[in-house]
Amino acid sequence: MNSSSDKRSVVKGILVSWIASALFIGLYYFYVPSPTRLPVFTTWAASLSVPLLSFIIGIGLAARHRHLVDYIDGSKPEGGTPLDLILRYNQNTLEQLVIFAGASALALALMPVTAAKLLPGMSLWFGFMRLAFYQGYKRRPTLRAFGFAGTFHPSLILFFAALASLILRHV
């Protein structure tokens, strides 16, 4: 069940993800030239392309497994099967996508210059981390922590940075 070894594995995955996320997003922010100034909605829509693709791939994989296995009738797959794993990936990716979409919209509205520079890198990182989440989950469920933290925590930081900018403007 939840051994201390499993808990250590999860904590290690989260901590490594924090470091990797900060490095990737930070290096992207400082070393990749900003795209030409695009309208805010265009920037937001473009930043959702990789996260949406991550979800679309998961839906395609689920459809493929449903068609090729005995779940064509839409029944719930047995736990631990490839389809079960894909459906778990899809559920978590949808949740992460909603958080990222909301945080990025808020950031673009409240701190447009910074957000426009951050979001392309965060979008790419989201895709890498969704892949890490899926691959980790396939190997051992506790290994999904790296990919989970790599999508959740950067989005959470972006959300709170945008809120902080709003609060600081009105203080």
Secondary structure as GFF3:
##gff-version 3
##sequence-region A 1 171
A	DSSP	alpha_helix	4	31	.	.	.	ID=ss1
A	DSSP	alpha_helix	40	47	.	.	.	ID=ss2
A	DSSP	alpha_helix	49	68	.	.	.	ID=ss3
A	DSSP	alpha_helix	82	110	.	.	.	ID=ss4
A	DSSP	alpha_helix	112	139	.	.	.	ID=ss5
A	DSSP	three_ten_helix	141	143	.	.	.	ID=ss6
A	DSSP	alpha_helix	144	169	.	.	.	ID=ss7
###
